């Protein structure tokens, strides 16, 4: 990436030489160009929110910014990109959306997230740290910035306007108004699950901002919950890409002797999963054992150590449609499963996951289907 001050070598995480997607876009370039051309001071505490792959944090490393991200992959990409450009993560503050925000923010740079709820949550948490002299600039692609986006900045921080578009990117300029008293943060949200979905019917689910389908149960998960292997006995179970944890919680309730690992690359998701689990169990041996981990899939799970993996893989990476995440999840599951262990997957029919599972596991069984979704099972074969 060419910036006003340097040429940067950047990559996504995990790095894949076959990946044609860049670790930055025109909105990152636009923001950095604006900061250089405007002569704005970057003295004091600089906070970067929503950096996708660490491009902004790496470019601004000389100003010791604090990065706030919901993504484990972003955090690891930032570390790698800093090292790739002659710095280390000690030159910046790497914070997650679950960490306390800096007490004072002098420059606030916001890469607009896909989730309006996550933007609301982050602005509400940061508003008390913003002062009258804080420089607030947002950035995003034109298709990501809507009237509702601008209204959030206006309601929580102060008067807001946008720039002209350049290369389909746009900037947001916000002037802090100390007279604004932000409303109470509505996140996390809780709601009651519907009937007819197994052990979690009528139970409470908790969702932090930005977690998939935070206000209602999505139809794919609803279908999955009706067909999970509840009667398979005890063992070590993984809710992979756990989101709000409703799938793993259902298994924990149905199979009280099981150990359930909830794992996701989103800090918001893992916090939601733990809250959902805690509110529906008394966390004793009667309801099994649970572990909550933010990680890149099953990378931290030992080989041949898991009996059952359950997943509803995402098929988007930010704005890009890709099956790379699902493939990494399947590969990780095969490595972590014991011989005879099973991977259960729910997905849209058109995604063709059965082809990938047969290529990787040598088998794929259709458990259930309807007009939109399929539930598939693949079994790890014992070595010959």
Protein Blocks (a to p, Z undefined) as FASTA:
>chain_A
ZZfkbccddddddddfklmbdfbdfklmmmmmmmmmnopacehjdddehianlmmmmmmm
mnopacddfbfklmmmmmmmmmmnopafklpccddfkbccdfbdfbdcddddfblklmmm
mmmmmmmmpcfklccdddddfklpcfklmmmmmmmnoccdddddeehiacddddddfkbc
cdddfbdcdddddehiajmgoiacdddehiahklbccfklmmmmmmccfknogaddddeh
klnolmmmmmmmmmmmbccddddfbfklmmmmmmmmmmmpghiaknopadddddehjllp
cehibfbdcddddfbehjbccfklmmmmmmmmmmmpcghiacdddddfklommmmmmmmn
opacdfbdcfkbccddddddddZZ
